[in-house]
């Protein structure tokens, strides 16, 4: 039998899902000031997430990929993409927004593929959200899985070109992070309705 808190939560979640499903993208109809605030705020949160490490097996977790997925699903395709590009631009000019360095040289290093994959992932996930992939937890989770695969497609491919083989790219750039990414997708899916509730509406 469902408890009282579960019963009371269901109408709220249903209304959040329904209102989001009826939107064509969060950025449409927002004022320019709101869009700028979201881009700046999102890029700052993403920078902070790069420096948060949570002990986990087999490697510590950072929150970057989770924030990328949340930004895409919450902001929509265009504003989500713009937010990640702003974040990358901050790193390109030398601001300490990345986990292990800054500047164009760092972005051309082993993690460069993942960084650029962030932007594509945010756009893809945002596009899926705009097409109705936010009507249920299942569709949200699937959209985020796709977004995560986009990040890995860019990251592992580029890393493989540096380490010399695709097998090594998988070994060092994917396998150690699978468990953590599954956990982050679960957390992001659970947190997304709350993000939708408090973000500015058109």
RODO-2510 file (C-alpha; in nm, 4 decimals, decimal comma):
residues 202
     n   res          X          Y          Z
     1     x     0,0000     0,0000     0,0000
     2     x     0,1336     0,3456    -0,0927
     3     x     0,1997     0,5765     0,2002
     4     x     0,0560     0,9253     0,2363
     5     x     0,3675     1,1062     0,1088
     6     x     0,3715     0,8936    -0,2081
     7     x     0,0038     0,9659    -0,2736
     8     x     0,0447     1,3407    -0,2215
     9     x     0,3513     1,3515    -0,4453
    10     x     0,1812     1,1937    -0,7451
    11     x    -0,0396     1,4936    -0,8488
    12     x     0,2638     1,7249    -0,8296
    13     x     0,4774     1,4970    -1,0481
    14     x     0,1911     1,4484    -1,2917
    15     x     0,1395     1,8241    -1,3270
    16     x     0,5110     1,8844    -1,3758
    17     x     0,5355     1,6124    -1,6415
    18     x     0,2222     1,7381    -1,8161
    19     x     0,3291     2,1029    -1,8251
    20     x     0,6775     2,0151    -1,9469
    21     x     0,5407     1,7783    -2,2113
    22     x     0,3291     2,0633    -2,3522
    23     x     0,6305     2,2959    -2,3952
    24     x     0,8326     2,3226    -2,7158
    25     x     1,1573     2,4032    -2,5357
    26     x     1,2234     2,6001    -2,2226
    27     x     1,4088     2,8777    -2,4011
    28     x     1,1175     2,9762    -2,6248
    29     x     0,9407     3,2838    -2,4944
    30     x     1,1934     3,3650    -2,2230
    31     x     1,3342     3,7143    -2,2018
    32     x     1,6915     3,7671    -2,3138
    33     x     1,7848     3,8491    -1,9530
    34     x     1,6503     3,5131    -1,8357
    35     x     1,8340     3,3291    -2,1119
    36     x     2,1621     3,4998    -2,0259
    37     x     2,1101     3,4249    -1,6569
    38     x     2,0468     3,0572    -1,7317
    39     x     2,3540     3,0298    -1,9540
    40     x     2,5778     3,1961    -1,6942
    41     x     2,4273     3,0066    -1,4025
    42     x     2,4403     2,6729    -1,5849
    43     x     2,8023     2,7191    -1,6925
    44     x     2,9047     2,8167    -1,3385
    45     x     2,7333     2,5099    -1,1905
    46     x     2,9017     2,2931    -1,4508
    47     x     3,2403     2,4415    -1,3601
    48     x     3,1789     2,3741    -0,9915
    49     x     3,0689     2,0173    -1,0651
    50     x     3,4009     1,9466    -1,2363
    51     x     3,5795     1,9937    -0,9029
    52     x     3,3446     1,7768    -0,6945
    53     x     3,4675     1,4207    -0,6537
    54     x     3,2633     1,1539    -0,4743
    55     x     3,4341     0,8291    -0,3710
    56     x     3,2964     0,5411    -0,5760
    57     x     3,3988     0,2107    -0,7366
    58     x     3,6114     0,1668    -0,9432
    59     x     3,6920     0,5392    -0,9850
    60     x     3,5698     0,8540    -0,8052
    61     x     3,2630     1,0258    -0,9490
    62     x     3,2520     1,3790    -1,0805
    63     x     2,9162     1,5440    -1,1384
    64     x     2,9881     1,6940    -1,4822
    65     x     2,8000     1,4461    -1,6988
    66     x     2,4986     1,4578    -1,4674
    67     x     2,4887     1,8391    -1,4939
    68     x     2,5216     1,8226    -1,8734
    69     x     2,2206     1,5913    -1,8946
    70     x     2,0167     1,8026    -1,6530
    71     x     2,1014     2,1205    -1,8447
    72     x     1,9959     1,9640    -2,1739
    73     x     1,6671     1,8288    -2,0388
    74     x     1,5877     2,1457    -1,8421
    75     x     1,7033     2,4199    -2,0802
    76     x     1,6139     2,2648    -2,4156
    77     x     1,8359     2,2050    -2,7167
    78     x     1,9486     2,5546    -2,8141
    79     x     1,9887     2,7066    -2,4695
    80     x     2,1468     2,3879    -2,3365
    81     x     2,3954     2,3873    -2,6250
    82     x     2,4720     2,7563    -2,5681
    83     x     2,5351     2,6904    -2,1985
    84     x     2,7906     2,4182    -2,2692
    85     x     2,9602     2,6335    -2,5342
    86     x     2,9868     2,9145    -2,2765
    87     x     3,1459     2,6673    -2,0352
    88     x     3,3955     2,5507    -2,2975
    89     x     3,4774     2,9116    -2,3876
    90     x     3,5552     2,9852    -2,0232
    91     x     3,7976     2,6937    -2,0180
    92     x     3,9511     2,7895    -2,3532
    93     x     4,0554     3,1329    -2,2223
    94     x     4,2186     2,9758    -1,9180
    95     x     3,9563     2,9903    -1,6438
    96     x     3,9829     2,6911    -1,4037
    97     x     3,6518     2,5330    -1,5028
    98     x     3,7799     2,1864    -1,5988
    99     x     3,8706     1,9062    -1,3621
   100     x     4,2393     1,8836    -1,4522
   101     x     4,3533     2,1954    -1,6334
   102     x     4,2566     2,4837    -1,8599
   103     x     4,3317     2,6395    -2,1946
   104     x     4,3253     2,5172    -2,5533
   105     x     4,6160     2,2782    -2,4967
   106     x     4,4233     2,0990    -2,2235
   107     x     4,1122     2,0834    -2,4437
   108     x     4,3195     1,9159    -2,7144
   109     x     4,4344     1,6505    -2,4673
   110     x     4,2837     1,3104    -2,3820
   111     x     3,9624     1,4538    -2,2335
   112     x     3,8950     1,6858    -2,5281
   113     x     3,6505     1,4502    -2,6961
   114     x     3,4373     1,4299    -2,3830
   115     x     3,4305     1,8079    -2,3456
   116     x     3,3016     1,8639    -2,6980
   117     x     3,0693     1,5674    -2,6562
   118     x     2,9080     1,7590    -2,3682
   119     x     2,7799     2,0230    -2,6102
   120     x     2,6390     1,7717    -2,8582
   121     x     2,4854     1,5687    -2,5763
   122     x     2,3091     1,8725    -2,4276
   123     x     2,1654     1,9569    -2,7699
   124     x     2,0469     1,5997    -2,8351
   125     x     1,8964     1,5540    -2,4898
   126     x     1,7294     1,8944    -2,5101
   127     x     1,5849     1,8079    -2,8505
   128     x     1,4434     1,4826    -2,7136
   129     x     1,2881     1,6725    -2,4217
   130     x     1,1272     1,9169    -2,6659
   131     x     0,9823     1,6232    -2,8583
   132     x     0,8085     1,4872    -2,5497
   133     x     1,0695     1,2637    -2,3923
   134     x     0,9857     1,4139    -2,0544
   135     x     0,6401     1,2632    -2,0108
   136     x     0,7583     0,9918    -1,7732
   137     x     1,0583     0,8833    -1,5735
   138     x     1,1221     0,6057    -1,8252
   139     x     1,1434     0,8415    -2,1244
   140     x     1,3599     1,0862    -1,9294
   141     x     1,5990     0,8102    -1,8290
   142     x     1,6190     0,6814    -2,1866
   143     x     1,6930     1,0328    -2,3163
   144     x     1,9732     1,0636    -2,0626
   145     x     2,1153     0,7241    -2,1583
   146     x     2,1259     0,8437    -2,5188
   147     x     2,2922     1,1660    -2,4085
   148     x     2,5525     0,9707    -2,2146
   149     x     2,6219     0,7518    -2,5181
   150     x     2,6783     1,0655    -2,7254
   151     x     2,9406     1,1831    -2,4761
   152     x     3,1139     0,8459    -2,4891
   153     x     3,1006     0,8344    -2,8688
   154     x     3,2997     1,1574    -2,8896
   155     x     3,5178     1,0909    -2,5877
   156     x     3,6204     0,7324    -2,6560
   157     x     3,6739     0,7926    -3,0277
   158     x     3,9083     1,0848    -2,9648
   159     x     4,0837     0,9128    -2,6750
   160     x     4,1395     0,6045    -2,8931
   161     x     4,3226     0,8170    -3,1475
   162     x     4,5594     0,9277    -2,8713
   163     x     4,6195     0,5962    -2,6928
   164     x     4,6539     0,4027    -3,0162
   165     x     4,3587     0,1637    -3,0251
   166     x     3,9830     0,1522    -2,9742
   167     x     4,0223    -0,1303    -2,7214
   168     x     4,2418     0,0898    -2,5010
   169     x     3,9958     0,3751    -2,5469
   170     x     3,7200     0,1523    -2,4079
   171     x     3,9450     0,0230    -2,1306
   172     x     4,0496     0,3641    -2,0025
   173     x     3,7695     0,5918    -2,1226
   174     x     3,4483     0,3955    -2,0733
   175     x     3,4680     0,0796    -1,8643
   176     x     3,5742     0,2433    -1,5344
   177     x     3,2852     0,4913    -1,5462
   178     x     2,9833     0,2751    -1,6330
   179     x     2,8621     0,2078    -1,2773
   180     x     2,8969     0,5713    -1,1786
   181     x     2,7157     0,6961    -1,4870
   182     x     2,4234     0,4623    -1,4220
   183     x     2,3962     0,6060    -1,0705
   184     x     2,4155     0,9633    -1,2020
   185     x     2,1401     0,8986    -1,4556
   186     x     1,9163     0,7648    -1,1776
   187     x     1,9848     1,0736    -0,9645
   188     x     1,9364     1,3140    -1,2562
   189     x     1,6081     1,1504    -1,3573
   190     x     1,4758     1,1787    -1,0036
   191     x     1,5881     1,5426    -0,9709
   192     x     1,4615     1,6685    -1,3064
   193     x     1,0954     1,7398    -1,2140
   194     x     1,2206     1,9616    -0,9321
   195     x     1,4459     2,1492    -1,1741
   196     x     1,1535     2,2055    -1,4116
   197     x     0,9399     2,3339    -1,1252
   198     x     1,1816     2,6093    -1,0217
   199     x     1,3276     2,7194    -1,3546
   200     x     1,1717     3,0329    -1,5086
   201     x     0,8798     2,9751    -1,7416
   202     x     0,7984     3,1551    -2,0630
***
